[in-house]
Amino acid sequence: MSKLDRGIASITAMSARERKAEWRRVFETPAPPAYSSDMLARALAYRLQEKASGSLSKADLRRIAAIGSSRESAASPSPSLRPGTWLSRTWHGESHLVIVLENGFEYRDERYSSLSAVAKKITGAAWSGPRFFGLSSPRLSKLGITANG
């Protein structure tokens, strides 16, 4: 087992409290209060992989941007959400990750024109997408967290 595999296995075995402590150690900031334990684990594992393999080159980032802009355009996401932002929601014990694109949202390799369409795909019912993903949550505003970053 490689050092990277051992590191990821260690993160997987951590409790939520241990993951928050690890986040503080790695990023030198408190863990974001809105992140689930699963999201913390994914971000910590990504950081380990990035350190082991290096981050994406500028050329790779340009290629990714070109692929995203060449796809069918969709309605623009809320101006307060920056492209590249990850949104996470746990629904019935399963984590759902959405990536904000310039012209829409990506969920499980499919593009959607709105967060509400993603929320409907996940739940099967009509939801306000921003509400479903906690972007208009009174709890977050009490913590001083806004969708503007």
Number of C-alpha atoms within 10 A of each C-alpha: 6 7 10 15 13 11 16 18 12 13 21 16 12 14 12 15 10 13 22 23 15 19 19 14 12 13 11 10 11 13 18 12 11 15 15 17 19 18 20 19 24 15 14 22 20 14 16 19 16 12 11 11 10 10 13 10 9 9 9 11 12 12 12 12 14 11 10 16 13 9 10 9 14 15 12 15 19 16 10 11 19 16 15 13 13 15 21 19 21 13 11 8 7 9 12 17 16 22 19 24 23 20 21 20 27 20 17 10 9 9 22 22 17 21 25 19 18 26 21 15 14 15 12 10 11 12 18 17 17 17 14 19 21 18 19 15 15 12 12 15 12 9 10 8 16 15 16 10 8
